[in-house]
Amino acid sequence: MSSIYANLYIFLVVIIPAMAVCMAPIITSIITNIINPEITLLAFTLTSATEFTVTLGLASTVKN
């Protein structure tokens, strides 16, 4: 039963905020794309890779 709560905690604390943070560059890129299309893709790729790494790090820390 405790593992269900642990998984729920991981979902609420790690996954939902990470999804929100990962959505931010997408929204930003849509706005930036109108202004300057070249910068957008690079910035989006960098932020997505960083957030993915941070999310994995947080998930493994909480799990351990």
mmCIF file of the N, C-alpha and C atoms, coordinates in Angstrom:
data_MODEL
# 
_entry.id   MODEL 
# 
loop_
_atom_site.group_PDB 
_atom_site.id 
_atom_site.type_symbol 
_atom_site.label_atom_id 
_atom_site.label_alt_id 
_atom_site.label_comp_id 
_atom_site.label_asym_id 
_atom_site.label_entity_id 
_atom_site.label_seq_id 
_atom_site.pdbx_PDB_ins_code 
_atom_site.Cartn_x 
_atom_site.Cartn_y 
_atom_site.Cartn_z 
_atom_site.occupancy 
_atom_site.B_iso_or_equiv 
_atom_site.pdbx_formal_charge 
_atom_site.auth_seq_id 
_atom_site.auth_comp_id 
_atom_site.auth_asym_id 
_atom_site.auth_atom_id 
_atom_site.pdbx_PDB_model_num 
ATOM 1   N N  . MET A 1 1  ? 0.830  -1.212 0.000   1.00 0.00 ? 1  MET A N  1 
ATOM 2   C CA . MET A 1 1  ? 0.000  0.000  0.000   1.00 0.00 ? 1  MET A CA 1 
ATOM 3   C C  . MET A 1 1  ? 0.866  1.264  0.000   1.00 0.00 ? 1  MET A C  1 
ATOM 4   N N  . SER A 1 2  ? 1.983  1.200  0.713   1.00 0.00 ? 2  SER A N  1 
ATOM 5   C CA . SER A 1 2  ? 2.852  2.376  0.794   1.00 0.00 ? 2  SER A CA 1 
ATOM 6   C C  . SER A 1 2  ? 3.497  2.699  -0.554  1.00 0.00 ? 2  SER A C  1 
ATOM 7   N N  . SER A 1 3  ? 3.726  1.669  -1.378  1.00 0.00 ? 3  SER A N  1 
ATOM 8   C CA . SER A 1 3  ? 4.325  1.912  -2.693  1.00 0.00 ? 3  SER A CA 1 
ATOM 9   C C  . SER A 1 3  ? 3.387  2.707  -3.600  1.00 0.00 ? 3  SER A C  1 
ATOM 10  N N  . ILE A 1 4  ? 2.078  2.523  -3.407  1.00 0.00 ? 4  ILE A N  1 
ATOM 11  C CA . ILE A 1 4  ? 1.097  3.288  -4.183  1.00 0.00 ? 4  ILE A CA 1 
ATOM 12  C C  . ILE A 1 4  ? 1.213  4.774  -3.830  1.00 0.00 ? 4  ILE A C  1 
ATOM 13  N N  . TYR A 1 5  ? 1.344  5.052  -2.532  1.00 0.00 ? 5  TYR A N  1 
ATOM 14  C CA . TYR A 1 5  ? 1.496  6.440  -2.088  1.00 0.00 ? 5  TYR A CA 1 
ATOM 15  C C  . TYR A 1 5  ? 2.833  7.024  -2.539  1.00 0.00 ? 5  TYR A C  1 
ATOM 16  N N  . ALA A 1 6  ? 3.874  6.205  -2.534  1.00 0.00 ? 6  ALA A N  1 
ATOM 17  C CA . ALA A 1 6  ? 5.189  6.659  -2.996  1.00 0.00 ? 6  ALA A CA 1 
ATOM 18  C C  . ALA A 1 6  ? 5.144  7.027  -4.474  1.00 0.00 ? 6  ALA A C  1 
ATOM 19  N N  . ASN A 1 7  ? 4.486  6.187  -5.265  1.00 0.00 ? 7  ASN A N  1 
ATOM 20  C CA . ASN A 1 7  ? 4.355  6.470  -6.694  1.00 0.00 ? 7  ASN A CA 1 
ATOM 21  C C  . ASN A 1 7  ? 3.498  7.704  -6.952  1.00 0.00 ? 7  ASN A C  1 
ATOM 22  N N  . LEU A 1 8  ? 2.451  7.873  -6.160  1.00 0.00 ? 8  LEU A N  1 
ATOM 23  C CA . LEU A 1 8  ? 1.595  9.051  -6.275  1.00 0.00 ? 8  LEU A CA 1 
ATOM 24  C C  . LEU A 1 8  ? 2.377  10.315 -5.923  1.00 0.00 ? 8  LEU A C  1 
ATOM 25  N N  . TYR A 1 9  ? 3.210  10.215 -4.887  1.00 0.00 ? 9  TYR A N  1 
ATOM 26  C CA . TYR A 1 9  ? 4.055  11.330 -4.457  1.00 0.00 ? 9  TYR A CA 1 
ATOM 27  C C  . TYR A 1 9  ? 5.038  11.713 -5.557  1.00 0.00 ? 9  TYR A C  1 
ATOM 28  N N  . ILE A 1 10 ? 5.674  10.704 -6.165  1.00 0.00 ? 10 ILE A N  1 
ATOM 29  C CA . ILE A 1 10 ? 6.608  10.956 -7.270  1.00 0.00 ? 10 ILE A CA 1 
ATOM 30  C C  . ILE A 1 10 ? 5.879  11.639 -8.419  1.00 0.00 ? 10 ILE A C  1 
ATOM 31  N N  . PHE A 1 11 ? 4.670  11.165 -8.708  1.00 0.00 ? 11 PHE A N  1 
ATOM 32  C CA . PHE A 1 11 ? 3.884  11.740 -9.804  1.00 0.00 ? 11 PHE A CA 1 
ATOM 33  C C  . PHE A 1 11 ? 3.546  13.196 -9.528  1.00 0.00 ? 11 PHE A C  1 
ATOM 34  N N  . LEU A 1 12 ? 3.097  13.492 -8.301  1.00 0.00 ? 12 LEU A N  1 
ATOM 35  C CA . LEU A 1 12 ? 2.680  14.856 -7.957  1.00 0.00 ? 12 LEU A CA 1 
ATOM 36  C C  . LEU A 1 12 ? 3.857  15.813 -7.840  1.00 0.00 ? 12 LEU A C  1 
ATOM 37  N N  . VAL A 1 13 ? 4.959  15.348 -7.241  1.00 0.00 ? 13 VAL A N  1 
ATOM 38  C CA . VAL A 1 13 ? 6.081  16.240 -6.936  1.00 0.00 ? 13 VAL A CA 1 
ATOM 39  C C  . VAL A 1 13 ? 7.049  16.374 -8.104  1.00 0.00 ? 13 VAL A C  1 
ATOM 40  N N  . VAL A 1 14 ? 7.273  15.292 -8.850  1.00 0.00 ? 14 VAL A N  1 
ATOM 41  C CA . VAL A 1 14 ? 8.295  15.304 -9.896  1.00 0.00 ? 14 VAL A CA 1 
ATOM 42  C C  . VAL A 1 14 ? 7.698  15.446 -11.291 1.00 0.00 ? 14 VAL A C  1 
ATOM 43  N N  . ILE A 1 15 ? 6.757  14.587 -11.631 1.00 0.00 ? 15 ILE A N  1 
ATOM 44  C CA . ILE A 1 15 ? 6.306  14.499 -13.025 1.00 0.00 ? 15 ILE A CA 1 
ATOM 45  C C  . ILE A 1 15 ? 5.458  15.694 -13.444 1.00 0.00 ? 15 ILE A C  1 
ATOM 46  N N  . ILE A 1 16 ? 4.486  16.085 -12.624 1.00 0.00 ? 16 ILE A N  1 
ATOM 47  C CA . ILE A 1 16 ? 3.611  17.213 -12.989 1.00 0.00 ? 16 ILE A CA 1 
ATOM 48  C C  . ILE A 1 16 ? 4.386  18.535 -13.105 1.00 0.00 ? 16 ILE A C  1 
ATOM 49  N N  . PRO A 1 17 ? 5.236  18.898 -12.115 1.00 0.00 ? 17 PRO A N  1 
ATOM 50  C CA . PRO A 1 17 ? 6.042  20.119 -12.293 1.00 0.00 ? 17 PRO A CA 1 
ATOM 51  C C  . PRO A 1 17 ? 6.981  20.028 -13.488 1.00 0.00 ? 17 PRO A C  1 
ATOM 52  N N  . ALA A 1 18 ? 7.558  18.853 -13.714 1.00 0.00 ? 18 ALA A N  1 
ATOM 53  C CA . ALA A 1 18 ? 8.459  18.679 -14.861 1.00 0.00 ? 18 ALA A CA 1 
ATOM 54  C C  . ALA A 1 18 ? 7.712  18.872 -16.174 1.00 0.00 ? 18 ALA A C  1 
ATOM 55  N N  . MET A 1 19 ? 6.492  18.356 -16.245 1.00 0.00 ? 19 MET A N  1 
ATOM 56  C CA . MET A 1 19 ? 5.676  18.544 -17.442 1.00 0.00 ? 19 MET A CA 1 
ATOM 57  C C  . MET A 1 19 ? 5.365  20.021 -17.652 1.00 0.00 ? 19 MET A C  1 
ATOM 58  N N  . ALA A 1 20 ? 5.071  20.713 -16.567 1.00 0.00 ? 20 ALA A N  1 
ATOM 59  C CA . ALA A 1 20 ? 4.781  22.152 -16.655 1.00 0.00 ? 20 ALA A CA 1 
ATOM 60  C C  . ALA A 1 20 ? 6.001  22.916 -17.145 1.00 0.00 ? 20 ALA A C  1 
ATOM 61  N N  . VAL A 1 21 ? 7.175  22.553 -16.617 1.00 0.00 ? 21 VAL A N  1 
ATOM 62  C CA . VAL A 1 21 ? 8.417  23.220 -17.013 1.00 0.00 ? 21 VAL A CA 1 
ATOM 63  C C  . VAL A 1 21 ? 8.777  22.866 -18.451 1.00 0.00 ? 21 VAL A C  1 
ATOM 64  N N  . CYS A 1 22 ? 8.506  21.638 -18.856 1.00 0.00 ? 22 CYS A N  1 
ATOM 65  C CA . CYS A 1 22 ? 8.787  21.227 -20.235 1.00 0.00 ? 22 CYS A CA 1 
ATOM 66  C C  . CYS A 1 22 ? 7.838  21.888 -21.232 1.00 0.00 ? 22 CYS A C  1 
ATOM 67  N N  . MET A 1 23 ? 6.644  22.248 -20.773 1.00 0.00 ? 23 MET A N  1 
ATOM 68  C CA . MET A 1 23 ? 5.698  22.935 -21.651 1.00 0.00 ? 23 MET A CA 1 
ATOM 69  C C  . MET A 1 23 ? 6.091  24.396 -21.862 1.00 0.00 ? 23 MET A C  1 
ATOM 70  N N  . ALA A 1 24 ? 6.795  24.973 -20.904 1.00 0.00 ? 24 ALA A N  1 
ATOM 71  C CA . ALA A 1 24 ? 7.198  26.380 -20.993 1.00 0.00 ? 24 ALA A CA 1 
ATOM 72  C C  . ALA A 1 24 ? 8.017  26.689 -22.248 1.00 0.00 ? 24 ALA A C  1 
ATOM 73  N N  . PRO A 1 25 ? 9.072  25.898 -22.573 1.00 0.00 ? 25 PRO A N  1 
ATOM 74  C CA . PRO A 1 25 ? 9.815  26.198 -23.807 1.00 0.00 ? 25 PRO A CA 1 
ATOM 75  C C  . PRO A 1 25 ? 8.972  26.056 -25.076 1.00 0.00 ? 25 PRO A C  1 
ATOM 76  N N  . ILE A 1 26 ? 7.996  25.161 -25.047 1.00 0.00 ? 26 ILE A N  1 
ATOM 77  C CA . ILE A 1 26 ? 7.131  24.993 -26.223 1.00 0.00 ? 26 ILE A CA 1 
ATOM 78  C C  . ILE A 1 26 ? 6.303  26.254 -26.445 1.00 0.00 ? 26 ILE A C  1 
ATOM 79  N N  . ILE A 1 27 ? 5.718  26.759 -25.356 1.00 0.00 ? 27 ILE A N  1 
ATOM 80  C CA . ILE A 1 27 ? 4.920  27.987 -25.435 1.00 0.00 ? 27 ILE A CA 1 
ATOM 81  C C  . ILE A 1 27 ? 5.809  29.165 -25.827 1.00 0.00 ? 27 ILE A C  1 
ATOM 82  N N  . THR A 1 28 ? 7.000  29.220 -25.214 1.00 0.00 ? 28 THR A N  1 
ATOM 83  C CA . THR A 1 28 ? 7.958  30.284 -25.531 1.00 0.00 ? 28 THR A CA 1 
ATOM 84  C C  . THR A 1 28 ? 8.388  30.205 -26.989 1.00 0.00 ? 28 THR A C  1 
ATOM 85  N N  . SER A 1 29 ? 8.629  28.984 -27.469 1.00 0.00 ? 29 SER A N  1 
ATOM 86  C CA . SER A 1 29 ? 9.086  28.811 -28.851 1.00 0.00 ? 29 SER A CA 1 
ATOM 87  C C  . SER A 1 29 ? 8.032  29.236 -29.860 1.00 0.00 ? 29 SER A C  1 
ATOM 88  N N  . ILE A 1 30 ? 6.775  29.014 -29.521 1.00 0.00 ? 30 ILE A N  1 
ATOM 89  C CA . ILE A 1 30 ? 5.688  29.448 -30.412 1.00 0.00 ? 30 ILE A CA 1 
ATOM 90  C C  . ILE A 1 30 ? 5.697  30.973 -30.537 1.00 0.00 ? 30 ILE A C  1 
ATOM 91  N N  . ILE A 1 31 ? 5.901  31.644 -29.394 1.00 0.00 ? 31 ILE A N  1 
ATOM 92  C CA . ILE A 1 31 ? 5.953  33.110 -29.395 1.00 0.00 ? 31 ILE A CA 1 
ATOM 93  C C  . ILE A 1 31 ? 7.214  33.601 -30.110 1.00 0.00 ? 31 ILE A C  1 
ATOM 94  N N  . THR A 1 32 ? 8.359  32.965 -29.788 1.00 0.00 ? 32 THR A N  1 
ATOM 95  C CA . THR A 1 32 ? 9.638  33.377 -30.373 1.00 0.00 ? 32 THR A CA 1 
ATOM 96  C C  . THR A 1 32 ? 9.696  33.074 -31.864 1.00 0.00 ? 32 THR A C  1 
ATOM 97  N N  . ASN A 1 33 ? 9.038  32.008 -32.268 1.00 0.00 ? 33 ASN A N  1 
ATOM 98  C CA . ASN A 1 33 ? 9.042  31.586 -33.669 1.00 0.00 ? 33 ASN A CA 1 
ATOM 99  C C  . ASN A 1 33 ? 8.502  32.665 -34.594 1.00 0.00 ? 33 ASN A C  1 
ATOM 100 N N  . ILE A 1 34 ? 7.576  33.446 -34.100 1.00 0.00 ? 34 ILE A N  1 
ATOM 101 C CA . ILE A 1 34 ? 7.007  34.552 -34.870 1.00 0.00 ? 34 ILE A CA 1 
ATOM 102 C C  . ILE A 1 34 ? 8.074  35.637 -35.079 1.00 0.00 ? 34 ILE A C  1 
ATOM 103 N N  . ILE A 1 35 ? 8.897  35.846 -34.033 1.00 0.00 ? 35 ILE A N  1 
ATOM 104 C CA . ILE A 1 35 ? 9.910  36.902 -34.076 1.00 0.00 ? 35 ILE A CA 1 
ATOM 105 C C  . ILE A 1 35 ? 11.179 36.438 -34.801 1.00 0.00 ? 35 ILE A C  1 
ATOM 106 N N  . ASN A 1 36 ? 11.754 35.299 -34.344 1.00 0.00 ? 36 ASN A N  1 
ATOM 107 C CA . ASN A 1 36 ? 13.022 34.833 -34.914 1.00 0.00 ? 36 ASN A CA 1 
ATOM 108 C C  . ASN A 1 36 ? 13.068 33.308 -34.973 1.00 0.00 ? 36 ASN A C  1 
ATOM 109 N N  . PRO A 1 37 ? 12.800 32.705 -36.127 1.00 0.00 ? 37 PRO A N  1 
ATOM 110 C CA . PRO A 1 37 ? 12.688 31.240 -36.238 1.00 0.00 ? 37 PRO A CA 1 
ATOM 111 C C  . PRO A 1 37 ? 13.982 30.464 -35.997 1.00 0.00 ? 37 PRO A C  1 
ATOM 112 N N  . GLU A 1 38 ? 15.163 31.071 -36.258 1.00 0.00 ? 38 GLU A N  1 
ATOM 113 C CA . GLU A 1 38 ? 16.423 30.327 -36.164 1.00 0.00 ? 38 GLU A CA 1 
ATOM 114 C C  . GLU A 1 38 ? 16.789 29.984 -34.722 1.00 0.00 ? 38 GLU A C  1 
ATOM 115 N N  . ILE A 1 39 ? 16.589 30.933 -33.815 1.00 0.00 ? 39 ILE A N  1 
ATOM 116 C CA . ILE A 1 39 ? 16.978 30.757 -32.409 1.00 0.00 ? 39 ILE A CA 1 
ATOM 117 C C  . ILE A 1 39 ? 16.082 29.727 -31.715 1.00 0.00 ? 39 ILE A C  1 
ATOM 118 N N  . THR A 1 40 ? 14.826 29.695 -32.108 1.00 0.00 ? 40 THR A N  1 
ATOM 119 C CA . THR A 1 40 ? 13.804 28.909 -31.416 1.00 0.00 ? 40 THR A CA 1 
ATOM 120 C C  . THR A 1 40 ? 14.157 27.440 -31.279 1.00 0.00 ? 40 THR A C  1 
ATOM 121 N N  . LEU A 1 41 ? 14.534 26.801 -32.375 1.00 0.00 ? 41 LEU A N  1 
ATOM 122 C CA . LEU A 1 41 ? 14.790 25.362 -32.375 1.00 0.00 ? 41 LEU A CA 1 
ATOM 123 C C  . LEU A 1 41 ? 15.955 25.008 -31.462 1.00 0.00 ? 41 LEU A C  1 
ATOM 124 N N  . LEU A 1 42 ? 17.024 25.789 -31.525 1.00 0.00 ? 42 LEU A N  1 
ATOM 125 C CA . LEU A 1 42 ? 18.195 25.554 -30.682 1.00 0.00 ? 42 LEU A CA 1 
ATOM 126 C C  . LEU A 1 42 ? 17.845 25.710 -29.211 1.00 0.00 ? 42 LEU A C  1 
ATOM 127 N N  . ALA A 1 43 ? 17.156 26.788 -28.875 1.00 0.00 ? 43 ALA A N  1 
ATOM 128 C CA . ALA A 1 43 ? 16.765 27.049 -27.493 1.00 0.00 ? 43 ALA A CA 1 
ATOM 129 C C  . ALA A 1 43 ? 15.841 25.956 -26.975 1.00 0.00 ? 43 ALA A C  1 
ATOM 130 N N  . PHE A 1 44 ? 14.893 25.534 -27.794 1.00 0.00 ? 44 PHE A N  1 
ATOM 131 C CA . PHE A 1 44 ? 13.943 24.496 -27.412 1.00 0.00 ? 44 PHE A CA 1 
ATOM 132 C C  . PHE A 1 44 ? 14.647 23.168 -27.162 1.00 0.00 ? 44 PHE A C  1 
ATOM 133 N N  . THR A 1 45 ? 15.596 22.814 -28.033 1.00 0.00 ? 45 THR A N  1 
ATOM 134 C CA . THR A 1 45 ? 16.333 21.552 -27.897 1.00 0.00 ? 45 THR A CA 1 
ATOM 135 C C  . THR A 1 45 ? 17.158 21.552 -26.622 1.00 0.00 ? 45 THR A C  1 
ATOM 136 N N  . LEU A 1 46 ? 17.837 22.653 -26.346 1.00 0.00 ? 46 LEU A N  1 
ATOM 137 C CA . LEU A 1 46 ? 18.673 22.753 -25.144 1.00 0.00 ? 46 LEU A CA 1 
ATOM 138 C C  . LEU A 1 46 ? 17.842 22.662 -23.873 1.00 0.00 ? 46 LEU A C  1 
ATOM 139 N N  . THR A 1 47 ? 16.747 23.411 -23.806 1.00 0.00 ? 47 THR A N  1 
ATOM 140 C CA . THR A 1 47 ? 15.920 23.402 -22.596 1.00 0.00 ? 47 THR A CA 1 
ATOM 141 C C  . THR A 1 47 ? 15.253 22.056 -22.392 1.00 0.00 ? 47 THR A C  1 
ATOM 142 N N  . SER A 1 48 ? 14.800 21.420 -23.458 1.00 0.00 ? 48 SER A N  1 
ATOM 143 C CA . SER A 1 48 ? 14.152 20.111 -23.345 1.00 0.00 ? 48 SER A CA 1 
ATOM 144 C C  . SER A 1 48 ? 15.121 19.065 -22.826 1.00 0.00 ? 48 SER A C  1 
ATOM 145 N N  . ALA A 1 49 ? 16.344 19.062 -23.353 1.00 0.00 ? 49 ALA A N  1 
ATOM 146 C CA . ALA A 1 49 ? 17.364 18.108 -22.914 1.00 0.00 ? 49 ALA A CA 1 
ATOM 147 C C  . ALA A 1 49 ? 17.708 18.327 -21.447 1.00 0.00 ? 49 ALA A C  1 
ATOM 148 N N  . THR A 1 50 ? 17.840 19.589 -21.047 1.00 0.00 ? 50 THR A N  1 
ATOM 149 C CA . THR A 1 50 ? 18.158 19.927 -19.660 1.00 0.00 ? 50 THR A CA 1 
ATOM 150 C C  . THR A 1 50 ? 17.047 19.492 -18.724 1.00 0.00 ? 50 THR A C  1 
ATOM 151 N N  . GLU A 1 51 ? 15.821 19.812 -19.071 1.00 0.00 ? 51 GLU A N  1 
ATOM 152 C CA . GLU A 1 51 ? 14.687 19.459 -18.212 1.00 0.00 ? 51 GLU A CA 1 
ATOM 153 C C  . GLU A 1 51 ? 14.507 17.952 -18.103 1.00 0.00 ? 51 GLU A C  1 
ATOM 154 N N  . PHE A 1 52 ? 14.751 17.240 -19.190 1.00 0.00 ? 52 PHE A N  1 
ATOM 155 C CA . PHE A 1 52 ? 14.644 15.783 -19.171 1.00 0.00 ? 52 PHE A CA 1 
ATOM 156 C C  . PHE A 1 52 ? 15.670 15.187 -18.213 1.00 0.00 ? 52 PHE A C  1 
ATOM 157 N N  . THR A 1 53 ? 16.903 15.707 -18.262 1.00 0.00 ? 53 THR A N  1 
ATOM 158 C CA . THR A 1 53 ? 17.973 15.240 -17.377 1.00 0.00 ? 53 THR A CA 1 
ATOM 159 C C  . THR A 1 53 ? 17.642 15.541 -15.927 1.00 0.00 ? 53 THR A C  1 
ATOM 160 N N  . VAL A 1 54 ? 17.163 16.746 -15.654 1.00 0.00 ? 54 VAL A N  1 
ATOM 161 C CA . VAL A 1 54 ? 16.788 17.149 -14.293 1.00 0.00 ? 54 VAL A CA 1 
ATOM 162 C C  . VAL A 1 54 ? 15.657 16.272 -13.770 1.00 0.00 ? 54 VAL A C  1 
ATOM 163 N N  . THR A 1 55 ? 14.681 15.999 -14.619 1.00 0.00 ? 55 THR A N  1 
ATOM 164 C CA . THR A 1 55 ? 13.547 15.150 -14.230 1.00 0.00 ? 55 THR A CA 1 
ATOM 165 C C  . THR A 1 55 ? 14.008 13.747 -13.870 1.00 0.00 ? 55 THR A C  1 
ATOM 166 N N  . LEU A 1 56 ? 14.880 13.182 -14.686 1.00 0.00 ? 56 LEU A N  1 
ATOM 167 C CA . LEU A 1 56 ? 15.413 11.842 -14.403 1.00 0.00 ? 56 LEU A CA 1 
ATOM 168 C C  . LEU A 1 56 ? 16.194 11.836 -13.096 1.00 0.00 ? 56 LEU A C  1 
ATOM 169 N N  . GLY A 1 57 ? 16.990 12.872 -12.879 1.00 0.00 ? 57 GLY A N  1 
ATOM 170 C CA . GLY A 1 57 ? 17.764 12.990 -11.640 1.00 0.00 ? 57 GLY A CA 1 
ATOM 171 C C  . GLY A 1 57 ? 16.867 13.075 -10.426 1.00 0.00 ? 57 GLY A C  1 
ATOM 172 N N  . LEU A 1 58 ? 15.828 13.885 -10.493 1.00 0.00 ? 58 LEU A N  1 
ATOM 173 C CA . LEU A 1 58 ? 14.878 14.017 -9.383  1.00 0.00 ? 58 LEU A CA 1 
ATOM 174 C C  . LEU A 1 58 ? 14.133 12.719 -9.122  1.00 0.00 ? 58 LEU A C  1 
ATOM 175 N N  . ALA A 1 59 ? 13.705 12.060 -10.200 1.00 0.00 ? 59 ALA A N  1 
ATOM 176 C CA . ALA A 1 59 ? 12.956 10.808 -10.063 1.00 0.00 ? 59 ALA A CA 1 
ATOM 177 C C  . ALA A 1 59 ? 13.797 9.733  -9.392  1.00 0.00 ? 59 ALA A C  1 
ATOM 178 N N  . SER A 1 60 ? 15.068 9.633  -9.787  1.00 0.00 ? 60 SER A N  1 
ATOM 179 C CA . SER A 1 60 ? 15.940 8.616  -9.192  1.00 0.00 ? 60 SER A CA 1 
ATOM 180 C C  . SER A 1 60 ? 16.264 8.952  -7.740  1.00 0.00 ? 60 SER A C  1 
ATOM 181 N N  . THR A 1 61 ? 16.384 10.242 -7.425  1.00 0.00 ? 61 THR A N  1 
ATOM 182 C CA . THR A 1 61 ? 16.660 10.666 -6.049  1.00 0.00 ? 61 THR A CA 1 
ATOM 183 C C  . THR A 1 61 ? 15.487 10.336 -5.139  1.00 0.00 ? 61 THR A C  1 
ATOM 184 N N  . VAL A 1 62 ? 14.277 10.640 -5.593  1.00 0.00 ? 62 VAL A N  1 
ATOM 185 C CA . VAL A 1 62 ? 13.077 10.373 -4.797  1.00 0.00 ? 62 VAL A CA 1 
ATOM 186 C C  . VAL A 1 62 ? 12.886 8.869  -4.611  1.00 0.00 ? 62 VAL A C  1 
ATOM 187 N N  . LYS A 1 63 ? 13.150 8.113  -5.668  1.00 0.00 ? 63 LYS A N  1 
ATOM 188 C CA . LYS A 1 63 ? 12.973 6.659  -5.618  1.00 0.00 ? 63 LYS A CA 1 
ATOM 189 C C  . LYS A 1 63 ? 13.948 6.008  -4.633  1.00 0.00 ? 63 LYS A C  1 
ATOM 190 N N  . ASN A 1 64 ? 15.178 6.514  -4.584  1.00 0.00 ? 64 ASN A N  1 
ATOM 191 C CA . ASN A 1 64 ? 16.181 5.971  -3.657  1.00 0.00 ? 64 ASN A CA 1 
ATOM 192 C C  . ASN A 1 64 ? 15.945 6.518  -2.265  1.00 0.00 ? 64 ASN A C  1 
# 
